[in-house]
Structure formats: C-alpha cells, structure tokens
Amino acid sequence: MILVVDSGSTKTDWIALDDKGEEIFSTQTLGLNPQMLSNEILNERIKNNFDIYKNRKSVKKLFFYGAGCGVDSTQERILKIFKSIFINSEFDIKEDTYAAVYSAVDIGTPSIVNIIGTGSNCSYYDGKDVIQKVQSLGYVLMDYASGNYYGKYLIRAYYFNKMPEYLREEFAKNYDLSPNTIKNRLYREENPNTYLAGFAKFLIDNKSNEYFKEIIFKGLERFIDYQILQYDDFSKVDVHYVGSIAYYLKDEISKVGKKYNLRTGRFIQRPITGLVDYHKRNILS
C-alpha cells in the first residue's frame, strides 16, 4: 500500500492505493503544518483517524506534500512522527508547492503555479524543476491574497471602524469578535493562520459588495506584484491557481490577470485528485 497525502494548514487529504493504483480508501484529517503545530498535536491528528491508524503497518511508501515543509527542520520533524506511526514505510516528503505543480501542470510544460488557500505562495515550473524566487516567511509577513491575509484585513477594518456600519453589524453576527477571543486565538492557541482564514468566508460570501471588491482586488494585485512578476516570462507561460480561496475567487483572479497580461490557466480547489493521477502515471506505472 502507498499513501499519497496533501496537507495544508486547514485540512489534509489522504488517499491509499494498492500496487496496481486502485484506491483502497480516502480520508481527511485536520491540517498537519509542522511550523504551526506541536509534535503532540501532529501525532494526535494522525492517530485519531480510524482508517489511517488501522492500516498504518500496511503502508510501504508514503508521499507527503505539506504546507510548512519547505525547510529541513520541519521536514525532519514530520518525518520523525511518521516513522513512529508507519513503521514499515519509506517516506518522500516535499513542501506543498510540489503537490500544486503535479496536480495543475502538464508535466514538461513551463508554468507558474500559485497556491492561494489558508496561505499563499508562487512557484515556477521550468518543465523539470520547481523554482521559487521568494522564500515564504509565513502568514505574519507574507501570504498576500490568502485566507489569513483577508481575515486580518477584515478584523482590522472592523476594529478601526473602516468597514461600513451595515457590514460591521452583519460581520459581528457571524463571528465572536470580542477582544479576549481574538487575542486568545491568535496568541495562545494553535493554528492562528487557520483561525484568521476562517473570516475569509464572509468576504467571499459578500464578494459582490463594492467595499469587499476593493479589498479582494487589492490583495490579488499585491500577490501578482510581489510574487508572479518576479519571473521574467510571467506573460509567456500559463498561470495556474490551486486552493480554496483561488477557486472561489476565480472570476476576480481572471479579471485582474488580464490587467497584467497573464495567461490564466487552471483553477484547482483540491489538488489531491491530480496528485494521485500523477503518482499513478509516474510512480506505479
């Protein structure tokens, strides 16, 4: 059995395949970002899933693509946890940008691939290798146009009284916006980036509102300026988008892309399906 795993900060998709590429089971856990979570939480999220834990000894190879796995230290942390659970397995651990590329791109075709979900980043695929000109420094300093970026924007707009009053009232009906709750979730609990991203639903649900349109386009323009335009041939290759925020804002992304002469390509909400197809073609064939 092999496990193909795509993990963001919010959720993790798992699909188990037999030696012929037939699906044995698929399941989902909460996100497994080693930059944001303790070893205890990571262990708990895996072991509490019945299908995964029941089959742990049958796994012979685990392909893991995860947010927060872009540096050796976090890869080593998640590897240590996997080794303690999947005791008969070999492991291949990469950051989630590879999952995005493998799911969105026709292998061998140069493309720009963006992840815009809880967090955001941008990679260039030259037909063989994945290249990143900007090293992500996480949700505090970067992540333009992501769920946590828009969440921070909305909270600030609410507290600085910049949000129109009728929207402030509706926003307050949908969320607990008390200072104690916000500060506790941001500074004392796990996954503050995921918490912030939860507010983005309000933005997306009301994206036709002129006030929110401005916020959305400002975030997308900053993402393009600071990420996509780093690559010299940004207007000559297809530009693909992976992640839930990108998927629900695909009309807005396509519109702003025209302003920058981008060749907007595919929108993929969940990369796991394309990722499994990639492994069937290239690993199991």
Sequence and secondary structure as in RCSB ss.txt:
>XXXX:A:sequence
MILVVDSGSTKTDWIALDDKGEEIFSTQTLGLNPQMLSNEILNERIKNNFDIYKNRKSVKKLFFYGAGCGVDSTQ
ERILKIFKSIFINSEFDIKEDTYAAVYSAVDIGTPSIVNIIGTGSNCSYYDGKDVIQKVQSLGYVLMDYASGNYY
GKYLIRAYYFNKMPEYLREEFAKNYDLSPNTIKNRLYREENPNTYLAGFAKFLIDNKSNEYFKEIIFKGLERFID
YQILQYDDFSKVDVHYVGSIAYYLKDEISKVGKKYNLRTGRFIQRPITGLVDYHKRNILS
>XXXX:A:secstr
 EEEEEE SSEEEEEEE TTS EEEEEEEE   TTTS HHHHHHHHHT HHHHHTGGG SEEEEEETT SSHHHH
HHHHHHHHHH TT EEEEEEHHHHHHHHHS TTS EEEEEESSSEEEEEE SS EE SS    TTT  TTSHHHH
HHHHHHHHHTT S HHHHHHHHHHS   HHHHHHHHHTSS HHHHHHTTHHHHHHTTTSHHHHHHHHHHHHHHHH
HTGGGSTTTTTSEEEEESHHHHHTHHHHHHHHHHTT EEEEEES THHHHHHHHHHHT  
